Amino acid sequence: MMVKVIGAGLAGSEAAWQLAQRGIAVELYEMKPQKMSPAHHSENFGELVCSNSLRGDRLENAVGLLKEELRRCGSLIMECAEATRVEAGGCLAVDRFGFSAMVTEKIKNHPNITVTAQEVTEVPEGPVIIATGPLTSDALSDAIGKYFGQTDYLHFFDAAAPIVTRDSIDMESAFTASRYERGGEDDYINCPMTKEQYDYEYEDHVIFDNGKICMYKCWGNTYYVGKDVKEELYEFYLEDIDKVRIEFSDNGDIICHWDDDSFPSILDIVEAEGFPIHFKLFKDYGIE
């Protein structure tokens, strides 16, 4: 039997490894390096595009317990994580480049795994595991939707943590400390802000915040709206934020007043996502 695995991220690499270790032939498809998403920067498998932390490693919490279960099941990801571990207090953090390089080497050298560098644009026939995650290409995303009879089904909103070099940090202002008093005293570098710096960042990114609903700039023309700030964030795109006025209705909806003919296309995006947001033209209110 041959099993196809689509995607060589954390889940796909682990799935391929577990099958191969049990004597099952695996054909692993990965679109990199032929095609890279905006978040991808490396050709290696198991690339960590955001934080290099795999979260807590203590048995007292669920994520720590899951890691121990994975270790006992012969997890490839856990083996590579342990081998490339860096100090991070009570968390399991890794050298992101060493980690993904090790995952790639082990996958490519396994006799039961054949790696194909190719974008998959249709759901394959036969036994298949689709493990492309939130960075699924548009073509495969559409194919998955059609396969299940849905066209608007996959939504993912996140932000990538910036990566900086240590020598770019002003250690005259920053300081090292442990996190929750676990691990070494220099596991984490803390970069505090003055009140003036914080206010500047806040005013540069937060468009509106009435304590319950917050709209803020993420990057480029991408903006997020969060209800109660802690809840799920909704993403949408605006060409020119200066042309938008935002009000909050009594029932908590966000009303965006837009002043040109791009209004209908924005409304289509918002309605398709089910946002509690309403766009209206300035001229609807007699505003020139």
Backbone as CSV, one residue per row, in Angstrom:
resi,resn,N_x,N_y,N_z,CA_x,CA_y,CA_z,C_x,C_y,C_z
1,MET,0.845,-1.199,0.000,0.000,0.000,0.000,0.875,1.242,0.000
2,MET,0.466,2.233,-0.771,1.135,3.523,-0.823,0.193,4.589,-0.282
3,VAL,0.662,5.401,0.658,-0.130,6.498,1.201,0.494,7.815,0.770
4,LYS,-0.315,8.694,0.266,0.159,10.030,-0.099,-0.075,10.980,1.072
5,VAL,0.942,11.759,1.387,0.834,12.791,2.414,1.127,14.122,1.748
6,ILE,0.196,15.062,1.880,0.337,16.377,1.242,0.739,17.391,2.300
7,GLY,1.919,17.964,2.150,2.402,18.966,3.098,3.457,18.391,4.022
8,ALA,4.616,19.043,4.071,5.712,18.568,4.923,5.982,19.546,6.052
9,GLY,4.911,20.027,6.669,5.050,20.825,7.873,5.197,19.907,9.068
10,LEU,4.828,20.386,10.244,4.951,19.560,11.444,4.064,18.320,11.358
11,ALA,2.790,18.519,11.009,1.841,17.398,10.977,2.156,16.436,9.838
12,GLY,2.426,16.972,8.653,2.700,16.111,7.505,3.974,15.302,7.673
13,SER,5.004,15.934,8.194,6.268,15.222,8.414,6.087,14.116,9.447
14,GLU,5.345,14.424,10.507,5.100,13.409,11.542,4.264,12.260,10.987
15,ALA,3.232,12.570,10.220,2.380,11.528,9.645,3.184,10.622,8.718
16,ALA,4.001,11.232,7.866,4.820,10.447,6.939,5.784,9.546,7.705
17,TRP,6.391,10.080,8.755,7.351,9.328,9.557,6.685,8.144,10.262
18,GLN,5.543,8.370,10.867,4.873,7.300,11.598,4.442,6.169,10.663
19,LEU,3.955,6.522,9.496,3.588,5.497,8.504,4.818,4.719,8.054
20,ALA,5.871,5.464,7.728,7.091,4.833,7.213,7.711,3.908,8.248
21,GLN,7.686,4.312,9.504,8.251,3.487,10.580,7.491,2.184,10.744
22,ARG,6.269,2.156,10.277,5.451,0.946,10.355,5.484,0.142,9.062
23,GLY,6.436,0.473,8.185,6.640,-0.301,6.967,5.733,0.075,5.815
24,ILE,5.035,1.200,5.929,4.118,1.634,4.868,4.829,2.623,3.953
25,ALA,4.745,2.395,2.663,5.378,3.296,1.692,4.623,4.623,1.664
26,VAL,5.376,5.720,1.643,4.791,7.053,1.690,5.326,7.895,0.540
27,GLU,4.432,8.587,-0.134,4.832,9.602,-1.104,4.457,10.953,-0.504
28,LEU,5.467,11.720,-0.116,5.270,12.990,0.562,5.410,14.134,-0.442
29,TYR,4.339,14.923,-0.582,4.343,16.062,-1.501,4.526,17.363,-0.718
30,GLU,5.429,18.189,-1.174,5.662,19.506,-0.582,5.875,20.517,-1.710
31,MET,5.115,21.607,-1.687,5.191,22.577,-2.788,6.473,23.406,-2.766
32,LYS,7.092,23.552,-1.589,8.374,24.251,-1.526,9.458,23.373,-2.149
33,PRO,10.471,23.889,-2.802,10.719,25.317,-3.030,10.093,25.873,-4.303
34,GLN,9.358,25.012,-5.037,8.751,25.502,-6.276,7.794,26.655,-6.021
35,LYS,7.062,26.564,-4.920,6.104,27.614,-4.577,6.204,27.899,-3.084
36,MET,6.334,29.164,-2.761,6.462,29.571,-1.353,5.310,30.503,-1.011
37,SER,4.749,30.323,0.176,3.755,31.278,0.652,4.486,32.506,1.191
38,PRO,3.775,33.625,1.429,4.450,34.810,1.984,5.114,34.561,3.330
39,ALA,4.653,33.543,4.060,5.208,33.271,5.393,6.414,32.348,5.348
40,HIS,6.606,31.645,4.230,7.709,30.700,4.138,9.001,31.386,3.710
41,HIS,10.108,30.982,4.319,11.414,31.546,3.961,12.469,30.464,3.743
42,SER,12.173,29.245,4.134,13.143,28.161,4.039,12.585,27.037,3.168
43,GLU,13.499,26.300,2.526,13.093,25.149,1.733,12.886,23.907,2.607
44,ASN,13.286,23.972,3.851,13.247,22.786,4.710,11.845,22.448,5.184
45,PHE,11.689,21.210,5.634,10.414,20.731,6.162,10.258,21.176,7.619
46,GLY,9.018,21.150,8.099,8.772,21.494,9.500,9.206,22.914,9.825
47,GLU,9.077,23.814,8.866,9.527,25.189,9.092,8.633,25.886,10.115
48,LEU,9.240,26.515,11.083,8.506,27.292,12.085,8.462,28.732,11.597
49,VAL,7.324,29.133,11.055,7.232,30.460,10.436,6.947,31.550,11.455
50,CYS,6.579,31.170,12.669,6.297,32.172,13.702,7.238,31.927,14.877
51,SER,6.707,31.689,16.033,7.534,31.500,17.221,8.316,30.192,17.152
52,ASN,9.490,30.176,17.766,10.275,28.943,17.851,9.942,28.157,19.124
53,SER,8.904,28.572,19.829,8.471,27.878,21.039,7.342,26.910,20.705
54,LEU,7.478,25.694,21.207,6.418,24.686,21.071,5.554,24.631,22.332
55,ARG,5.608,25.697,23.091,4.805,25.892,24.304,5.321,25.034,25.468
56,GLY,4.492,24.938,26.499,4.919,24.355,27.770,5.354,22.904,27.677
57,ASP,6.298,22.525,28.571,6.845,21.167,28.550,6.672,20.474,29.896
58,ARG,5.826,21.025,30.753,5.618,20.446,32.078,4.408,19.514,32.056
59,LEU,4.507,18.419,32.764,3.445,17.419,32.745,2.168,17.888,33.424
60,GLU,2.243,18.997,34.161,1.051,19.482,34.859,0.033,20.128,33.921
61,ASN,0.428,20.421,32.675,-0.536,21.031,31.760,-0.740,20.156,30.521
62,ALA,-1.793,20.456,29.787,-2.195,19.593,28.673,-1.136,19.516,27.578
63,VAL,-0.547,20.669,27.211,0.431,20.647,26.113,1.699,19.887,26.520
64,GLY,2.080,19.967,27.798,3.233,19.211,28.263,2.959,17.719,28.283
65,LEU,1.763,17.350,28.703,1.379,15.944,28.723,1.338,15.378,27.303
66,LEU,0.818,16.153,26.362,0.768,15.712,24.963,2.180,15.459,24.424
67,LYS,3.112,16.323,24.776,4.493,16.133,24.319,5.063,14.822,24.838
68,GLU,4.792,14.500,26.105,5.309,13.241,26.662,4.678,12.039,25.966
69,GLU,3.401,12.138,25.641,2.745,11.053,24.906,3.375,10.879,23.527
70,LEU,3.687,12.006,22.876,4.327,11.942,21.564,5.713,11.306,21.654
71,ARG,6.462,11.645,22.692,7.787,11.043,22.879,7.673,9.524,22.971
72,ARG,6.693,9.063,23.739,6.538,7.620,23.941,6.045,6.911,22.681
73,CYS,5.508,7.675,21.751,5.045,7.098,20.474,6.117,7.193,19.388
74,GLY,7.316,7.623,19.775,8.397,7.709,18.800,8.252,8.872,17.841
75,SER,7.815,10.006,18.335,7.569,11.173,17.490,8.857,11.724,16.882
76,LEU,8.844,11.921,15.575,9.964,12.561,14.881,10.111,14.011,15.327
77,ILE,9.003,14.716,15.423,9.039,16.132,15.793,9.638,16.311,17.174
78,MET,9.256,15.458,18.121,9.792,15.577,19.475,11.276,15.212,19.515
79,GLU,11.677,14.220,18.738,13.094,13.847,18.691,13.938,15.011,18.180
80,CYS,13.473,15.655,17.116,14.218,16.779,16.536,14.180,17.993,17.457
81,ALA,13.069,18.181,18.139,12.951,19.308,19.070,13.917,19.146,20.245
82,GLU,13.986,17.947,20.785,14.897,17.704,21.909,16.351,17.909,21.486
83,ALA,16.677,17.501,20.270,18.059,17.588,19.806,18.487,19.025,19.515
84,THR,17.537,19.904,19.249,17.866,21.296,18.888,17.308,22.272,19.911
85,ARG,17.075,21.783,21.108,16.436,22.585,22.151,17.315,23.763,22.588
86,VAL,16.665,24.890,22.860,17.352,26.044,23.441,16.651,26.402,24.743
87,GLU,17.348,27.098,25.622,16.791,27.424,26.924,15.591,28.356,26.789
88,ALA,14.496,27.989,27.441,13.280,28.806,27.382,12.420,28.581,28.619
89,GLY,13.048,28.455,29.781,12.281,28.266,31.002,11.503,26.973,30.971
90,GLY,10.193,27.061,31.252,9.344,25.877,31.265,8.806,25.486,29.910
91,CYS,9.234,26.186,28.848,8.754,25.893,27.494,9.770,25.043,26.734
92,LEU,9.288,24.380,25.718,10.162,23.664,24.793,10.346,24.552,23.571
93,ALA,11.490,25.196,23.481,11.815,26.044,22.338,13.005,25.449,21.613
94,VAL,13.109,25.739,20.313,14.140,25.096,19.495,14.889,26.135,18.660
95,ASP,16.066,25.727,18.217,16.770,26.462,17.174,16.003,26.188,15.888
96,ARG,15.275,27.168,15.385,14.347,26.926,14.277,15.045,26.373,13.035
97,PHE,16.255,26.825,12.757,16.952,26.385,11.553,17.506,24.971,11.724
98,GLY,18.094,24.701,12.882,18.580,23.357,13.144,17.455,22.345,13.207
99,PHE,16.339,22.756,13.795,15.175,21.877,13.926,14.641,21.451,12.558
100,SER,14.352,22.412,11.698,13.774,22.071,10.398,14.775,21.329,9.522
101,ALA,16.069,21.651,9.661,17.086,20.930,8.895,17.128,19.457,9.299
102,MET,16.990,19.199,10.597,17.020,17.823,11.080,15.781,17.049,10.637
103,VAL,14.621,17.700,10.702,13.385,17.059,10.219,13.540,16.684,8.753
104,THR,14.063,17.608,7.956,14.229,17.387,6.519,15.175,16.235,6.241
105,GLU,16.301,16.225,6.939,17.300,15.165,6.726,16.723,13.787,7.040
106,LYS,16.023,13.664,8.146,15.478,12.364,8.535,14.394,11.891,7.567
107,ILE,13.544,12.828,7.136,12.482,12.460,6.190,13.083,12.008,4.860
108,LYS,14.027,12.779,4.338,14.585,12.471,3.019,15.426,11.190,3.034
109,ASN,15.964,10.817,4.178,16.810,9.623,4.256,16.053,8.368,4.665
110,HIS,14.739,8.491,4.916,13.982,7.297,5.295,13.699,6.465,4.044
111,PRO,14.019,5.194,4.048,13.850,4.359,2.843,12.402,4.187,2.400
112,ASN,11.448,4.388,3.288,10.041,4.198,2.920,9.343,5.489,2.498
113,ILE,10.086,6.602,2.444,9.474,7.887,2.086,10.082,8.410,0.798
114,THR,9.222,8.705,-0.156,9.628,9.357,-1.402,9.108,10.782,-1.375
115,VAL,10.005,11.745,-1.525,9.628,13.161,-1.472,9.468,13.696,-2.883
116,THR,8.333,14.366,-3.129,8.070,15.001,-4.418,7.855,16.485,-4.198
117,ALA,8.732,17.308,-4.779,8.615,18.769,-4.649,7.655,19.275,-5.718
118,GLN,6.397,19.364,-5.347,5.364,19.710,-6.326,4.116,20.207,-5.598
119,GLU,3.495,21.244,-6.133,2.231,21.712,-5.573,1.112,20.764,-5.990
120,VAL,0.320,20.337,-5.047,-0.857,19.506,-5.331,-2.062,20.427,-5.414
121,THR,-2.788,20.352,-6.511,-3.911,21.270,-6.726,-5.262,20.577,-6.715
122,GLU,-5.271,19.248,-6.593,-6.518,18.484,-6.512,-6.389,17.463,-5.389
123,VAL,-7.507,17.061,-4.824,-7.493,16.015,-3.792,-7.182,14.684,-4.466
124,PRO,-6.075,14.025,-4.124,-5.682,12.788,-4.806,-6.640,11.633,-4.522
125,GLU,-6.629,10.667,-5.410,-7.367,9.429,-5.202,-6.576,8.520,-4.261
126,GLY,-7.271,7.589,-3.641,-6.611,6.601,-2.809,-6.315,7.122,-1.416
127,PRO,-5.598,6.327,-0.621,-5.274,6.750,0.755,-4.430,8.032,0.736
128,VAL,-4.897,9.045,1.413,-4.191,10.317,1.406,-4.408,11.045,2.730
129,ILE,-3.386,11.705,3.191,-3.473,12.601,4.347,-3.145,14.002,3.852
130,ILE,-4.080,14.925,3.995,-3.828,16.313,3.618,-3.464,17.076,4.890
131,ALA,-2.221,17.501,4.958,-1.707,18.159,6.158,-1.059,19.486,5.776
132,THR,-1.759,20.255,4.977,-1.195,21.516,4.481,-1.448,22.687,5.418
133,GLY,-2.345,22.512,6.382,-2.524,23.513,7.427,-2.987,24.864,6.934
134,PRO,-2.734,25.903,7.725,-3.240,27.241,7.399,-2.565,27.883,6.193
135,LEU,-1.420,27.341,5.750,-0.718,27.907,4.601,-1.000,27.113,3.326
136,THR,-2.172,26.480,3.279,-2.611,25.767,2.082,-2.661,26.718,0.899
137,SER,-2.191,26.262,-0.259,-2.228,27.107,-1.451,-3.678,27.350,-1.867
138,ASP,-3.905,28.405,-2.609,-5.270,28.748,-3.026,-5.905,27.639,-3.856
139,ALA,-5.112,27.043,-4.753,-5.656,26.011,-5.636,-6.118,24.789,-4.844
140,LEU,-5.301,24.328,-3.905,-5.685,23.156,-3.115,-6.823,23.498,-2.162
141,SER,-6.808,24.705,-1.636,-7.904,25.133,-0.766,-9.240,25.068,-1.504
142,ASP,-9.251,25.551,-2.733,-10.478,25.483,-3.545,-10.871,24.040,-3.813
143,ALA,-9.887,23.199,-4.078,-10.174,21.796,-4.371,-10.762,21.079,-3.153
144,ILE,-10.242,21.380,-1.973,-10.782,20.774,-0.747,-12.220,21.223,-0.543
145,GLY,-12.484,22.508,-0.783,-13.842,23.011,-0.648,-14.802,22.317,-1.585
146,LYS,-14.401,22.128,-2.830,-15.255,21.457,-3.814,-15.461,19.993,-3.442
147,TYR,-14.429,19.379,-2.905,-14.509,17.974,-2.521,-15.600,17.752,-1.477
148,PHE,-15.717,18.689,-0.548,-16.713,18.575,0.510,-17.997,19.349,0.206
149,GLY,-18.081,19.905,-1.007,-19.293,20.605,-1.401,-19.451,21.966,-0.763
150,GLN,-18.344,22.564,-0.350,-18.379,23.895,0.253,-17.374,24.786,-0.469
151,THR,-17.696,26.046,-0.580,-16.795,26.971,-1.265,-16.247,28.037,-0.325
152,ASP,-16.822,28.158,0.848,-16.375,29.192,1.792,-16.226,28.538,3.159
153,TYR,-15.102,27.877,3.358,-14.993,27.012,4.531,-13.716,27.190,5.336
154,LEU,-12.671,27.760,4.728,-11.375,27.755,5.378,-10.945,29.181,5.696
155,HIS,-10.762,29.472,6.978,-10.360,30.812,7.393,-9.257,30.690,8.443
156,PHE,-8.235,31.486,8.283,-7.141,31.456,9.244,-6.605,32.867,9.423
157,PHE,-6.543,33.317,10.665,-6.078,34.664,10.946,-4.994,34.586,12.021
158,ASP,-3.831,35.092,11.695,-2.729,35.036,12.636,-1.709,36.093,12.237
159,ALA,-0.743,36.284,13.061,0.342,37.205,12.745,1.659,36.495,13.013
160,ALA,2.656,36.758,12.192,3.960,36.139,12.371,4.811,36.992,13.303
161,ALA,5.428,36.335,14.279,6.280,37.062,15.217,7.540,37.539,14.504
162,PRO,7.931,38.782,14.696,9.158,39.275,14.050,10.388,38.591,14.621
163,ILE,11.388,38.381,13.801,12.639,37.765,14.229,13.733,38.820,14.166
164,VAL,14.434,39.013,15.264,15.511,39.993,15.311,16.786,39.310,15.771
165,THR,17.923,39.895,15.421,19.205,39.375,15.888,19.545,40.009,17.228
166,ARG,20.285,39.282,18.042,20.618,39.787,19.380,21.419,41.084,19.294
167,ASP,22.330,41.184,18.305,23.163,42.379,18.243,22.383,43.622,17.815
168,SER,21.120,43.435,17.418,20.301,44.600,17.068,19.555,45.157,18.284
169,ILE,19.673,44.468,19.430,18.966,44.874,20.645,19.875,45.753,21.511
170,ASP,19.350,46.847,21.950,20.091,47.743,22.839,20.003,47.195,24.256
171,MET,21.041,46.477,24.685,21.025,45.866,26.009,21.219,46.885,27.122
172,GLU,21.452,48.150,26.762,21.467,49.201,27.773,20.052,49.439,28.300
173,SER,19.059,49.160,27.411,17.648,49.342,27.793,16.977,48.016,28.116
174,ALA,17.339,46.965,27.372,16.721,45.656,27.583,17.365,44.950,28.774
175,PHE,16.707,43.880,29.234,17.269,43.106,30.345,16.869,41.647,30.187
176,THR,17.644,40.760,30.771,17.342,39.330,30.722,16.667,38.905,32.016
177,ALA,15.794,37.904,31.890,15.085,37.399,33.070,14.457,36.057,32.725
178,SER,14.100,35.296,33.736,13.368,34.053,33.524,11.903,34.391,33.308
179,ARG,11.140,33.378,32.933,9.699,33.564,32.748,8.982,32.732,33.800
180,TYR,8.173,33.384,34.606,7.476,32.723,35.710,8.460,32.068,36.675
181,GLU,9.684,32.606,36.745,10.728,32.099,37.643,11.053,30.631,37.377
182,ARG,11.001,30.265,36.078,11.361,28.915,35.675,12.529,29.002,34.713
183,GLY,13.480,28.063,34.839,14.620,28.060,33.951,15.692,29.031,34.409
184,GLY,16.605,29.346,33.486,17.704,30.238,33.808,17.270,31.692,33.866
185,GLU,18.112,32.495,34.496,17.785,33.917,34.668,17.961,34.719,33.385
186,ASP,18.588,34.126,32.361,18.807,34.868,31.126,18.163,34.187,29.919
187,ASP,17.101,33.406,30.160,16.434,32.697,29.067,15.720,33.645,28.115
188,TYR,15.212,34.740,28.643,14.412,35.658,27.830,15.006,37.064,27.888
189,ILE,14.984,37.732,26.730,15.375,39.139,26.666,14.095,39.975,26.666
190,ASN,13.977,40.865,27.609,12.800,41.717,27.741,13.140,43.125,27.251
191,CYS,12.299,43.638,26.368,12.526,44.961,25.788,11.397,45.894,26.234
192,PRO,11.585,46.586,27.332,10.519,47.450,27.841,10.382,48.716,27.010
193,MET,9.170,49.304,27.081,8.900,50.579,26.423,8.669,51.656,27.472
194,THR,9.047,52.859,27.124,8.631,53.986,27.949,7.167,54.282,27.635
195,LYS,6.510,55.060,28.458,5.127,55.425,28.193,5.001,56.139,26.851
196,GLU,5.963,56.981,26.521,5.915,57.705,25.260,6.035,56.749,24.070
197,GLN,6.912,55.764,24.183,7.066,54.787,23.104,5.805,53.946,22.936
198,TYR,5.226,53.529,24.050,3.999,52.734,23.985,2.870,53.539,23.347
199,ASP,2.714,54.773,23.781,1.658,55.621,23.230,1.844,55.821,21.739
200,TYR,3.088,55.958,21.306,3.359,56.144,19.872,2.940,54.902,19.090
201,GLU,3.333,53.706,19.567,2.967,52.465,18.885,1.452,52.275,18.873
202,TYR,0.824,52.578,19.987,-0.630,52.416,20.080,-1.326,53.322,19.084
203,GLU,-0.942,54.578,19.065,-1.598,55.541,18.182,-1.319,55.236,16.710
204,ASP,-0.167,54.603,16.423,0.185,54.288,15.046,-0.592,53.083,14.524
205,HIS,-1.028,52.185,15.409,-1.655,50.941,14.971,-3.133,50.826,15.320
206,VAL,-3.537,51.358,16.452,-4.932,51.199,16.860,-5.765,52.315,16.251
207,ILE,-6.748,51.929,15.470,-7.600,52.909,14.810,-8.716,53.362,15.744
208,PHE,-9.407,52.392,16.345,-10.462,52.696,17.307,-10.443,51.658,18.412
209,ASP,-10.716,52.087,19.606,-10.808,51.170,20.746,-11.757,51.796,21.769
210,ASN,-12.952,51.223,21.879,-13.902,51.749,22.853,-13.975,50.871,24.100
211,GLY,-12.943,50.018,24.279,-12.909,49.150,25.444,-13.505,47.785,25.189
212,LYS,-14.434,47.696,24.249,-15.067,46.415,23.939,-14.753,45.953,22.523
213,ILE,-14.603,46.911,21.616,-14.304,46.584,20.227,-13.073,47.368,19.816
214,CYS,-12.122,46.685,19.222,-10.867,47.325,18.849,-10.570,47.041,17.387
215,MET,-10.208,48.071,16.642,-9.772,47.901,15.262,-8.351,48.430,15.161
216,TYR,-7.447,47.625,14.642,-6.080,48.104,14.554,-5.396,47.589,13.299
217,LYS,-4.382,48.334,12.911,-3.622,48.020,11.716,-2.658,46.890,12.002
218,CYS,-2.569,45.934,11.067,-1.618,44.842,11.229,-0.397,45.105,10.346
219,TRP,-0.573,45.045,9.029,0.518,45.416,8.119,-0.110,45.787,6.781
220,GLY,0.588,46.629,6.032,0.084,47.017,4.721,-1.325,47.541,4.797
221,ASN,-2.207,46.957,3.986,-3.612,47.344,3.979,-4.471,46.343,4.730
222,THR,-3.874,45.604,5.644,-4.607,44.610,6.416,-4.961,45.166,7.785
223,TYR,-6.225,45.028,8.155,-6.705,45.531,9.436,-7.472,44.432,10.150
224,TYR,-7.427,44.455,11.451,-8.142,43.470,12.248,-9.179,44.162,13.123
225,VAL,-10.272,43.466,13.316,-11.288,43.926,14.253,-11.511,42.821,15.264
226,GLY,-11.400,43.143,16.537,-11.643,42.163,17.590,-12.731,42.651,18.516
227,LYS,-13.679,41.800,18.850,-14.714,42.152,19.815,-14.214,41.748,21.196
228,ASP,-14.292,42.671,22.148,-13.767,42.463,23.494,-12.264,42.205,23.479
229,VAL,-11.633,42.549,22.351,-10.191,42.497,22.160,-9.620,41.084,22.305
230,LYS,-10.090,40.308,23.271,-9.536,38.984,23.520,-10.168,37.920,22.627
231,GLU,-11.289,38.231,22.009,-11.977,37.227,21.208,-11.316,37.075,19.844
232,GLU,-11.886,36.205,19.014,-11.325,35.976,17.688,-11.262,37.277,16.903
233,LEU,-10.172,37.446,16.157,-9.994,38.656,15.372,-10.454,38.419,13.944
234,TYR,-11.117,39.418,13.378,-11.594,39.343,12.014,-10.717,40.214,11.132
235,GLU,-10.313,39.660,10.006,-9.377,40.351,9.130,-10.097,40.857,7.882
236,PHE,-9.778,42.058,7.451,-10.261,42.544,6.167,-9.278,43.569,5.629
237,TYR,-9.450,43.923,4.364,-8.481,44.774,3.688,-9.128,46.081,3.277
238,LEU,-8.436,47.164,3.486,-8.902,48.481,3.073,-7.800,49.160,2.274
239,GLU,-8.165,49.781,1.171,-7.170,50.429,0.332,-6.632,51.705,0.963
240,ASP,-7.481,52.428,1.641,-7.043,53.708,2.194,-7.820,53.965,3.471
241,ILE,-7.201,53.694,4.601,-7.891,53.802,5.876,-8.306,55.240,6.174
242,ASP,-7.620,56.211,5.548,-7.952,57.605,5.812,-9.346,57.969,5.303
243,LYS,-9.900,57.141,4.407,-11.209,57.437,3.843,-12.342,56.766,4.624
244,VAL,-12.014,56.171,5.744,-13.015,55.415,6.498,-13.286,56.073,7.843
245,ARG,-14.571,56.237,8.167,-14.978,56.625,9.511,-15.669,55.428,10.136
246,ILE,-15.416,55.180,11.399,-15.971,54.001,12.066,-16.789,54.420,13.272
247,GLU,-17.969,53.819,13.382,-18.827,54.054,14.532,-19.197,52.703,15.145
248,PHE,-19.609,52.717,16.388,-20.034,51.508,17.068,-21.515,51.648,17.406
249,SER,-22.316,50.717,16.916,-23.748,50.785,17.169,-24.072,50.268,18.560
250,ASP,-25.303,50.465,18.985,-25.702,50.050,20.335,-25.606,48.541,20.527
251,ASN,-25.802,47.777,19.434,-25.768,46.316,19.576,-24.364,45.740,19.374
252,GLY,-23.371,46.629,19.289,-21.997,46.151,19.202,-21.464,46.003,17.806
253,ASP,-22.295,46.264,16.771,-21.795,46.181,15.409,-20.844,47.331,15.126
254,ILE,-19.966,47.116,14.169,-19.024,48.141,13.751,-19.494,48.707,12.417
255,ILE,-19.700,49.997,12.357,-20.172,50.628,11.129,-19.016,51.426,10.533
256,CYS,-18.600,51.048,9.330,-17.518,51.748,8.653,-18.109,52.598,7.526
257,HIS,-17.860,53.871,7.554,-18.365,54.784,6.535,-17.284,55.006,5.488
258,TRP,-17.571,54.660,4.263,-16.594,54.659,3.177,-17.015,55.685,2.140
259,ASP,-16.056,56.379,1.544,-16.425,57.536,0.747,-16.212,57.391,-0.757
260,ASP,-16.012,56.185,-1.274,-15.871,56.090,-2.727,-16.487,54.792,-3.230
261,ASP,-16.336,54.525,-4.518,-17.046,53.428,-5.155,-16.447,52.051,-4.888
262,SER,-15.395,51.970,-4.113,-14.850,50.660,-3.776,-15.671,49.979,-2.689
263,PHE,-16.659,50.680,-2.176,-17.521,50.158,-1.113,-18.124,48.790,-1.430
264,PRO,-18.714,48.545,-2.611,-19.369,47.251,-2.832,-18.422,46.063,-2.705
265,SER,-17.195,46.182,-3.234,-16.282,45.040,-3.170,-15.874,44.740,-1.728
266,ILE,-15.696,45.778,-0.944,-15.361,45.571,0.462,-16.532,44.916,1.187
267,LEU,-17.727,45.361,0.883,-18.917,44.789,1.510,-19.029,43.304,1.184
268,ASP,-18.709,42.928,-0.061,-18.769,41.526,-0.454,-17.816,40.688,0.399
269,ILE,-16.616,41.203,0.622,-15.635,40.473,1.432,-16.171,40.279,2.843
270,VAL,-16.681,41.345,3.402,-17.138,41.307,4.783,-18.329,40.372,4.946
271,GLU,-19.289,40.452,4.038,-20.476,39.604,4.150,-20.109,38.135,3.954
272,ALA,-19.143,37.857,3.074,-18.738,36.479,2.834,-18.124,35.855,4.079
273,GLU,-17.450,36.672,4.880,-16.821,36.167,6.082,-17.766,36.174,7.285
274,GLY,-18.941,36.766,7.131,-19.883,36.826,8.233,-19.500,37.817,9.306
275,PHE,-18.767,38.859,8.920,-18.356,39.853,9.908,-19.542,40.663,10.422
276,PRO,-19.547,41.035,11.697,-20.567,41.961,12.205,-20.154,43.398,11.898
277,ILE,-19.854,43.666,10.624,-19.366,44.977,10.210,-20.216,45.476,9.054
278,HIS,-20.558,46.756,9.080,-21.374,47.328,8.015,-20.655,48.538,7.429
279,PHE,-20.514,48.555,6.112,-19.882,49.675,5.445,-20.955,50.569,4.823
280,LYS,-20.818,51.862,4.985,-21.748,52.807,4.384,-20.953,53.941,3.747
281,LEU,-21.464,54.497,2.669,-20.799,55.600,2.006,-21.015,56.900,2.768
282,PHE,-19.990,57.756,2.742,-20.155,59.075,3.335,-21.376,59.778,2.766
283,LYS,-21.570,59.652,1.438,-22.649,60.397,0.801,-24.018,59.938,1.280
284,ASP,-24.106,58.716,1.819,-25.378,58.270,2.382,-25.797,59.120,3.573
285,TYR,-24.820,59.778,4.178,-25.090,60.595,5.349,-24.991,62.072,5.023
286,GLY,-24.954,62.384,3.723,-24.883,63.793,3.325,-23.535,64.413,3.604
287,ILE,-22.510,63.578,3.709,-21.159,64.086,3.980,-20.378,64.095,2.673
288,GLU,-19.860,65.224,2.289,-19.083,65.333,1.051,-17.620,65.013,1.319
